[in-house]
Amino acid sequence: MKIIEKLKNLSAKQAKRIVALAIMFSLGISSAISVAALSKNFRITDGDSVINIRSLYSEVNQVLKQAGIILGENDKVIVTNKEENCTDIDIKRAFCVKVFSDGKAQCFTVNDGTVGDLLANNNISAKENDIVAPAPDTVLTPDMHIIVSNPVSVNLSVHGELRSAIVPSGTIANALDFLNIVLSKDDITNEPLDRLVENGLNIIIGLVEYKEICEKESIPFSISMKKTNSLTKGETKVETPGSNGEKEVTKRIKYIDGNPIQIEVLFENILKQPTAEIKLVGTKSKNLASDNVNISNGTINDGNGNIYSYKTVLSGVCTAYHERPGARTSTGKIARRGLVAVNPKQIPYGTKLFIPGYGVCVAEDTGGAMRQGRAMIDLYMDSEQECRNFGRRTKQIYILN
């Protein structure tokens, strides 16, 4: 009664406001009831993700858009009305599967199914002795590799790591693709990628690297020979010592799997020039003796201050000979001045002799003239001209103690 009395006491303006509010409240409740009646429940399955949503839309694409889901070009959508007011939306995302068959690789875009389904749908069948791997009832998964081929066993070395692998018949490029091995721009292979694989083939993949280094190196000094008659043949003496120089060398080194295989010199910077060594080389004949020897009481003074004792004196014809460098005597020694040829039955090998005008020598060789008695001794000379100058002479031959 109090409320009615209060309403009676309201002004016309206040009464109109109350009526308007009542009408708006009634309409709101009616709209809510209408939306609830017209909307629908959706359960969206996208891989491992499940989204439950209620929408007024009936078109699947609009429902997915409302849920913030974007479809790919080859994605597949399966719609199932499970209940009167509930719909399942199952999204099958597209993915790639590679099939290696007949020596080549093909990529197929699929959404689901098994290995057998894929092969059947694309008319791919196994030939005699071919294998199919994985098995035909295997469910397809992203980036799966399927072999329909004669299997080949190869040996693989990737950056120094060794292993064996079963690959499909075809090229090395296909084999690496099958094994998910991607070559970088710095990789190198021991075989061309278009070569066909075969059982036991060694496939080596090396990582090529280049490094530049700068290091100091010694520059060896040169040796200049200077002839002098102040030294006998075979004697040398350093007149001016040499000294090494120094240079800074920049190199580029090529490595394969960390092992250096090639060095390239880019440039050199001379820090110190080497100083050449000057070496004196004797030209005076060794054991050269004067014809004016002083011989008395079993001793010989060769005129150069050398004194020798002898036990026997022979007289005979002496000739001279010369041999090419490196030639050997009958006893196997390198032919040189101071070694002479004899008849070893008359003068045994190894006998030490003194011949005026030639000097001390040793019997180490023989020849036809000595064996036939046409000469007693053949003296080795340093040149053909020296042999001609000597000619044929009769000499006293002293056998030394």
C-alpha positions as a Python dict, from the first residue, in 0.01 Angstrom:
ca = {
    (1, 'M'): (0, 0, 0),
    (2, 'K'): (287, 232, 80),
    (3, 'I'): (445, 173, -267),
    (4, 'I'): (111, 244, -440),
    (5, 'E'): (69, 559, -237),
    (6, 'K'): (421, 665, -333),
    (7, 'L'): (353, 601, -704),
    (8, 'K'): (37, 815, -676),
    (9, 'N'): (243, 1094, -535),
    (10, 'L'): (494, 1086, -828),
    (11, 'S'): (484, 1351, -1089),
    (12, 'A'): (399, 1265, -1448),
    (13, 'K'): (760, 1307, -1553),
    (14, 'Q'): (887, 1070, -1285),
    (15, 'A'): (624, 812, -1373),
    (16, 'K'): (729, 813, -1739),
    (17, 'R'): (1090, 746, -1643),
    (18, 'I'): (999, 447, -1431),
    (19, 'V'): (786, 299, -1712),
    (20, 'A'): (1073, 345, -1963),
    (21, 'L'): (1319, 167, -1739),
    (22, 'A'): (1081, -121, -1692),
    (23, 'I'): (1036, -161, -2067),
    (24, 'M'): (1418, -156, -2127),
    (25, 'F'): (1475, -418, -1861),
    (26, 'S'): (1213, -640, -2018),
    (27, 'L'): (1369, -606, -2362),
    (28, 'G'): (1718, -689, -2228),
    (29, 'I'): (1598, -1007, -2072),
    (30, 'S'): (1420, -1101, -2394),
    (31, 'S'): (1738, -1040, -2602),
    (32, 'A'): (1952, -1248, -2371),
    (33, 'I'): (1702, -1528, -2393),
    (34, 'S'): (1704, -1497, -2776),
    (35, 'V'): (2092, -1501, -2802),
    (36, 'A'): (2111, -1800, -2575),
    (37, 'A'): (1857, -1975, -2788),
    (38, 'L'): (2030, -1897, -3120),
    (39, 'S'): (2403, -1950, -3027),
    (40, 'K'): (2581, -2286, -3053),
    (41, 'N'): (2873, -2465, -2883),
    (42, 'F'): (3182, -2553, -3092),
    (43, 'R'): (3481, -2767, -2993),
    (44, 'I'): (3781, -2695, -3218),
    (45, 'T'): (4069, -2947, -3225),
    (46, 'D'): (4388, -2813, -3388),
    (47, 'G'): (4662, -3069, -3334),
    (48, 'D'): (4722, -3089, -2960),
    (49, 'S'): (4520, -2772, -2897),
    (50, 'V'): (4148, -2790, -2808),
    (51, 'I'): (3934, -2474, -2796),
    (52, 'N'): (3572, -2461, -2675),
    (53, 'I'): (3373, -2162, -2804),
    (54, 'R'): (3006, -2052, -2823),
    (55, 'S'): (2909, -1860, -3135),
    (56, 'L'): (2610, -1718, -3313),
    (57, 'Y'): (2782, -1798, -3645),
    (58, 'S'): (2691, -2111, -3834),
    (59, 'E'): (2966, -2087, -4100),
    (60, 'V'): (3282, -2277, -3999),
    (61, 'N'): (3518, -2015, -4138),
    (62, 'Q'): (3344, -1744, -3930),
    (63, 'V'): (3366, -1960, -3618),
    (64, 'L'): (3740, -2020, -3679),
    (65, 'K'): (3793, -1649, -3736),
    (66, 'Q'): (3612, -1573, -3409),
    (67, 'A'): (3848, -1822, -3238),
    (68, 'G'): (4153, -1654, -3399),
    (69, 'I'): (4251, -1961, -3602),
    (70, 'I'): (4409, -1912, -3947),
    (71, 'L'): (4398, -2196, -4201),
    (72, 'G'): (4677, -2278, -4446),
    (73, 'E'): (4614, -2326, -4818),
    (74, 'N'): (4615, -2708, -4797),
    (75, 'D'): (4474, -2752, -4447),
    (76, 'K'): (4166, -2971, -4419),
    (77, 'V'): (3867, -2911, -4189),
    (78, 'I'): (3636, -3192, -4074),
    (79, 'V'): (3302, -3086, -3920),
    (80, 'T'): (3099, -3328, -3708),
    (81, 'N'): (2762, -3247, -3543),
    (82, 'K'): (2777, -3463, -3235),
    (83, 'E'): (2476, -3322, -3044),
    (84, 'E'): (2187, -3092, -3124),
    (85, 'N'): (2370, -2785, -2995),
    (86, 'C'): (2737, -2895, -3020),
    (87, 'T'): (2964, -2922, -3325),
    (88, 'D'): (3319, -3065, -3345),
    (89, 'I'): (3566, -2893, -3582),
    (90, 'D'): (3879, -3101, -3645),
    (91, 'I'): (4163, -2922, -3830),
    (92, 'K'): (4408, -3143, -4023),
    (93, 'R'): (4713, -2932, -4095),
    (94, 'A'): (4896, -3001, -4423),
    (95, 'F'): (5255, -3130, -4409),
    (96, 'C'): (5518, -3264, -4647),
    (97, 'V'): (5623, -3626, -4687),
    (98, 'K'): (5910, -3730, -4918),
    (99, 'V'): (5900, -4050, -5117),
    (100, 'F'): (6224, -4192, -5262),
    (101, 'S'): (6142, -4418, -5555),
    (102, 'D'): (6297, -4499, -5895),
    (103, 'G'): (6614, -4309, -5805),
    (104, 'K'): (6440, -3978, -5739),
    (105, 'A'): (6271, -3794, -5457),
    (106, 'Q'): (5916, -3654, -5463),
    (107, 'C'): (5744, -3436, -5205),
    (108, 'F'): (5373, -3492, -5136),
    (109, 'T'): (5147, -3265, -4932),
    (110, 'V'): (4914, -3463, -4706),
    (111, 'N'): (4690, -3407, -4405),
    (112, 'D'): (4659, -3754, -4260),
    (113, 'G'): (4656, -4121, -4352),
    (114, 'T'): (4912, -4398, -4364),
    (115, 'V'): (5215, -4479, -4578),
    (116, 'G'): (5001, -4726, -4772),
    (117, 'D'): (4733, -4461, -4834),
    (118, 'L'): (4989, -4217, -4975),
    (119, 'L'): (5144, -4474, -5208),
    (120, 'A'): (4806, -4597, -5329),
    (121, 'N'): (4669, -4247, -5387),
    (122, 'N'): (4972, -4159, -5600),
    (123, 'N'): (5004, -4491, -5788),
    (124, 'I'): (5343, -4574, -5639),
    (125, 'S'): (5408, -4945, -5616),
    (126, 'A'): (5709, -5149, -5508),
    (127, 'K'): (5898, -5357, -5763),
    (128, 'E'): (6052, -5697, -5704),
    (129, 'N'): (6327, -5685, -5436),
    (130, 'D'): (6221, -5333, -5337),
    (131, 'I'): (6148, -5253, -4978),
    (132, 'V'): (5890, -5016, -4835),
    (133, 'A'): (5994, -4833, -4522),
    (134, 'P'): (5832, -4741, -4293),
    (135, 'A'): (5571, -5018, -4309),
    (136, 'P'): (5252, -4941, -4509),
    (137, 'D'): (5035, -4920, -4194),
    (138, 'T'): (5255, -4649, -4039),
    (139, 'V'): (5071, -4321, -3975),
    (140, 'L'): (5210, -4030, -4175),
    (141, 'T'): (5398, -3761, -3981),
    (142, 'P'): (5553, -3428, -4087),
    (143, 'D'): (5887, -3453, -4272),
    (144, 'M'): (5860, -3833, -4296),
    (145, 'H'): (6085, -4004, -4551),
    (146, 'I'): (5948, -4309, -4729),
    (147, 'I'): (6165, -4554, -4924),
    (148, 'V'): (6023, -4755, -5209),
    (149, 'S'): (6349, -4875, -5351),
    (150, 'N'): (6633, -5124, -5348),
    (151, 'P'): (6826, -5034, -5029),
    (152, 'V'): (7196, -4947, -5057),
    (153, 'S'): (7451, -4957, -4773),
    (154, 'V'): (7708, -4673, -4774),
    (155, 'N'): (7983, -4550, -4545),
    (156, 'L'): (7945, -4190, -4439),
    (157, 'S'): (8193, -3944, -4289),
    (158, 'V'): (8045, -3609, -4192),
    (159, 'H'): (8300, -3362, -4057),
    (160, 'G'): (8512, -3649, -3926),
    (161, 'E'): (8226, -3851, -3773),
    (162, 'L'): (8203, -4200, -3926),
    (163, 'R'): (7888, -4410, -3958),
    (164, 'S'): (7717, -4651, -4194),
    (165, 'A'): (7376, -4577, -4342),
    (166, 'I'): (7105, -4742, -4550),
    (167, 'V'): (6990, -4514, -4830),
    (168, 'P'): (6763, -4557, -5131),
    (169, 'S'): (6912, -4623, -5474),
    (170, 'G'): (6972, -4307, -5673),
    (171, 'T'): (7218, -4020, -5653),
    (172, 'I'): (7433, -3908, -5363),
    (173, 'A'): (7224, -3591, -5352),
    (174, 'N'): (6911, -3800, -5293),
    (175, 'A'): (7092, -4006, -5030),
    (176, 'L'): (7194, -3693, -4837),
    (177, 'D'): (6840, -3557, -4871),
    (178, 'F'): (6705, -3884, -4731),
    (179, 'L'): (6944, -3861, -4436),
    (180, 'N'): (6844, -3496, -4372),
    (181, 'I'): (7202, -3381, -4435),
    (182, 'V'): (7210, -3027, -4568),
    (183, 'L'): (7539, -2913, -4720),
    (184, 'S'): (7655, -2563, -4636),
    (185, 'K'): (7849, -2338, -4872),
    (186, 'D'): (8167, -2435, -4684),
    (187, 'D'): (8119, -2812, -4724),
    (188, 'I'): (8301, -3025, -4979),
    (189, 'T'): (8231, -3382, -5090),
    (190, 'N'): (8475, -3640, -5219),
    (191, 'E'): (8230, -3750, -5489),
    (192, 'P'): (8006, -3551, -5727),
    (193, 'L'): (7650, -3524, -5598),
    (194, 'D'): (7506, -3670, -5919),
    (195, 'R'): (7697, -3997, -5878),
    (196, 'L'): (7478, -4305, -5823),
    (197, 'V'): (7521, -4472, -5486),
    (198, 'E'): (7637, -4831, -5462),
    (199, 'N'): (7701, -5074, -5181),
    (200, 'G'): (8018, -4989, -4989),
    (201, 'L'): (8054, -4640, -5138),
    (202, 'N'): (8248, -4402, -4914),
    (203, 'I'): (8084, -4060, -4897),
    (204, 'I'): (8301, -3802, -4724),
    (205, 'I'): (8175, -3456, -4633),
    (206, 'G'): (8443, -3220, -4513),
    (207, 'L'): (8412, -2874, -4366),
    (208, 'V'): (8634, -2629, -4553),
    (209, 'E'): (8776, -2337, -4357),
    (210, 'Y'): (9031, -2071, -4444),
    (211, 'K'): (9253, -1888, -4197),
    (212, 'E'): (9508, -1615, -4251),
    (213, 'I'): (9818, -1603, -4034),
    (214, 'C'): (10119, -1373, -4019),
    (215, 'E'): (10450, -1510, -3897),
    (216, 'K'): (10818, -1428, -3913),
    (217, 'E'): (11056, -1651, -4108),
    (218, 'S'): (11431, -1664, -4152),
    (219, 'I'): (11581, -1590, -4495),
    (220, 'P'): (11885, -1818, -4542),
    (221, 'F'): (12198, -1641, -4662),
    (222, 'S'): (12357, -1744, -4990),
    (223, 'I'): (12713, -1872, -5024),
    (224, 'S'): (12943, -1727, -5286),
    (225, 'M'): (13246, -1938, -5382),
    (226, 'K'): (13577, -1767, -5449),
    (227, 'K'): (13862, -1970, -5592),
    (228, 'T'): (14212, -1928, -5447),
    (229, 'N'): (14545, -2096, -5509),
    (230, 'S'): (14642, -2036, -5148),
    (231, 'L'): (14441, -2347, -5050),
    (232, 'T'): (14472, -2699, -5186),
    (233, 'K'): (14181, -2868, -5361),
    (234, 'G'): (13915, -2978, -5112),
    (235, 'E'): (14012, -2712, -4860),
    (236, 'T'): (13775, -2420, -4790),
    (237, 'K'): (13788, -2114, -4573),
    (238, 'V'): (13524, -1854, -4485),
    (239, 'E'): (13644, -1512, -4588),
    (240, 'T'): (13325, -1320, -4501),
    (241, 'P'): (13069, -1481, -4266),
    (242, 'G'): (12706, -1478, -4383),
    (243, 'S'): (12400, -1389, -4178),
    (244, 'N'): (12034, -1482, -4222),
    (245, 'G'): (11773, -1224, -4302),
    (246, 'E'): (11417, -1205, -4172),
    (247, 'K'): (11078, -1161, -4336),
    (248, 'E'): (10716, -1133, -4231),
    (249, 'V'): (10497, -1374, -4428),
    (250, 'T'): (10119, -1359, -4455),
    (251, 'K'): (9967, -1694, -4548),
    (252, 'R'): (9621, -1831, -4614),
    (253, 'I'): (9577, -2188, -4492),
    (254, 'K'): (9301, -2416, -4620),
    (255, 'Y'): (9167, -2662, -4362),
    (256, 'I'): (8936, -2958, -4414),
    (257, 'D'): (8783, -3075, -4088),
    (258, 'G'): (9054, -2889, -3900),
    (259, 'N'): (9346, -3043, -4091),
    (260, 'P'): (9567, -2808, -4299),
    (261, 'I'): (9590, -2928, -4659),
    (262, 'Q'): (9704, -2623, -4855),
    (263, 'I'): (9912, -2313, -4777),
    (264, 'E'): (9912, -2010, -5000),
    (265, 'V'): (10156, -1723, -4948),
    (266, 'L'): (9968, -1396, -4993),
    (267, 'F'): (10258, -1153, -4954),
    (268, 'E'): (10595, -1109, -4786),
    (269, 'N'): (10751, -812, -4613),
    (270, 'I'): (11132, -817, -4590),
    (271, 'L'): (11241, -699, -4245),
    (272, 'K'): (11612, -767, -4286),
    (273, 'Q'): (11810, -860, -4595),
    (274, 'P'): (12049, -1158, -4564),
    (275, 'T'): (12424, -1111, -4598),
    (276, 'A'): (12596, -1349, -4837),
    (277, 'E'): (12884, -1561, -4713),
    (278, 'I'): (13203, -1559, -4916),
    (279, 'K'): (13389, -1889, -4903),
    (280, 'L'): (13739, -1946, -5036),
    (281, 'V'): (13782, -2271, -5231),
    (282, 'G'): (14128, -2413, -5289),
    (283, 'T'): (14252, -2478, -5643),
    (284, 'K'): (14605, -2601, -5566),
    (285, 'S'): (14642, -2972, -5640),
    (286, 'K'): (14647, -3192, -5335),
    (287, 'N'): (14967, -3386, -5261),
    (288, 'L'): (15143, -3187, -5534),
    (289, 'A'): (15513, -3255, -5499),
    (290, 'S'): (15819, -3112, -5666),
    (291, 'D'): (16038, -3322, -5898),
    (292, 'N'): (16332, -3190, -5697),
    (293, 'V'): (16264, -3419, -5403),
    (294, 'N'): (16536, -3486, -5153),
    (295, 'I'): (16572, -3860, -5103),
    (296, 'S'): (16826, -4005, -4865),
    (297, 'N'): (16857, -4274, -4602),
    (298, 'G'): (16506, -4415, -4669),
    (299, 'T'): (16327, -4080, -4634),
    (300, 'I'): (16167, -3843, -4880),
    (301, 'N'): (16140, -3468, -4844),
    (302, 'D'): (15879, -3361, -5105),
    (303, 'G'): (15996, -2999, -5112),
    (304, 'N'): (15679, -2878, -4938),
    (305, 'G'): (15796, -2962, -4588),
    (306, 'N'): (15646, -3313, -4582),
    (307, 'I'): (15876, -3604, -4492),
    (308, 'Y'): (15792, -3968, -4565),
    (309, 'S'): (15980, -4296, -4513),
    (310, 'Y'): (15986, -4566, -4778),
    (311, 'K'): (16082, -4930, -4790),
    (312, 'T'): (16098, -5014, -5163),
    (313, 'V'): (16170, -4827, -5486),
    (314, 'L'): (16029, -4935, -5823),
    (315, 'S'): (16080, -4783, -6164),
    (316, 'G'): (15817, -4800, -6433),
    (317, 'V'): (15600, -4631, -6691),
    (318, 'C'): (15329, -4403, -6555),
    (319, 'T'): (15024, -4287, -6751),
    (320, 'A'): (14725, -4066, -6655),
    (321, 'Y'): (14346, -4105, -6671),
    (322, 'H'): (14028, -3911, -6584),
    (323, 'E'): (13674, -4032, -6504),
    (324, 'R'): (13330, -3873, -6498),
    (325, 'P'): (13219, -3739, -6157),
    (326, 'G'): (13094, -4016, -5930),
    (327, 'A'): (13276, -4297, -6110),
    (328, 'R'): (13410, -4566, -5881),
    (329, 'T'): (13741, -4751, -5870),
    (330, 'S'): (13783, -5128, -5873),
    (331, 'T'): (13777, -5124, -5493),
    (332, 'G'): (13447, -4930, -5490),
    (333, 'K'): (13580, -4588, -5395),
    (334, 'I'): (13491, -4263, -5574),
    (335, 'A'): (13765, -4192, -5829),
    (336, 'R'): (13966, -3880, -5735),
    (337, 'R'): (14314, -3739, -5736),
    (338, 'G'): (14543, -3936, -5505),
    (339, 'L'): (14396, -4276, -5605),
    (340, 'V'): (14592, -4463, -5874),
    (341, 'A'): (14545, -4776, -6083),
    (342, 'V'): (14797, -5064, -6051),
    (343, 'N'): (14839, -5433, -6123),
    (344, 'P'): (14725, -5564, -5783),
    (345, 'K'): (14943, -5874, -5826),
    (346, 'Q'): (15247, -5646, -5836),
    (347, 'I'): (15131, -5368, -5603),
    (348, 'P'): (14846, -5477, -5372),
    (349, 'Y'): (14538, -5259, -5327),
    (350, 'G'): (14573, -5020, -5036),
    (351, 'T'): (14948, -4973, -5082),
    (352, 'K'): (15059, -4617, -5006),
    (353, 'L'): (15298, -4474, -5267),
    (354, 'F'): (15496, -4158, -5339),
    (355, 'I'): (15555, -4049, -5698),
    (356, 'P'): (15768, -3737, -5759),
    (357, 'G'): (15565, -3473, -5943),
    (358, 'Y'): (15237, -3633, -5827),
    (359, 'G'): (15280, -3680, -5455),
    (360, 'V'): (15139, -3928, -5206),
    (361, 'C'): (14880, -4170, -5350),
    (362, 'V'): (14710, -4502, -5275),
    (363, 'A'): (14663, -4807, -5503),
    (364, 'E'): (14281, -4842, -5533),
    (365, 'D'): (14213, -4915, -5902),
    (366, 'T'): (14334, -5126, -6192),
    (367, 'G'): (14321, -5131, -6571),
    (368, 'G'): (14408, -5333, -6877),
    (369, 'A'): (14740, -5153, -6939),
    (370, 'M'): (14862, -5238, -6588),
    (371, 'R'): (14750, -5601, -6607),
    (372, 'Q'): (14917, -5643, -6947),
    (373, 'G'): (15241, -5479, -6829),
    (374, 'R'): (15221, -5182, -7068),
    (375, 'A'): (15231, -4944, -6772),
    (376, 'M'): (15309, -4979, -6406),
    (377, 'I'): (15077, -4708, -6267),
    (378, 'D'): (14785, -4500, -6407),
    (379, 'L'): (14758, -4170, -6219),
    (380, 'Y'): (14416, -4008, -6170),
    (381, 'M'): (14408, -3647, -6290),
    (382, 'D'): (14143, -3378, -6242),
    (383, 'S'): (14090, -3312, -6614),
    (384, 'E'): (14149, -3457, -6959),
    (385, 'Q'): (14383, -3167, -7038),
    (386, 'E'): (14597, -3253, -6737),
    (387, 'C'): (14614, -3613, -6860),
    (388, 'R'): (14732, -3498, -7202),
    (389, 'N'): (14992, -3272, -7046),
    (390, 'F'): (15127, -3560, -6838),
    (391, 'G'): (15134, -3809, -7126),
    (392, 'R'): (15350, -4117, -7065),
    (393, 'R'): (15649, -4093, -6832),
    (394, 'T'): (15893, -4325, -6658),
    (395, 'K'): (15895, -4252, -6288),
    (396, 'Q'): (16053, -4371, -5965),
    (397, 'I'): (15777, -4521, -5748),
    (398, 'Y'): (15842, -4524, -5374),
    (399, 'I'): (15644, -4769, -5162),
    (400, 'L'): (15594, -4598, -4827),
    (401, 'N'): (15597, -4757, -4486),
}
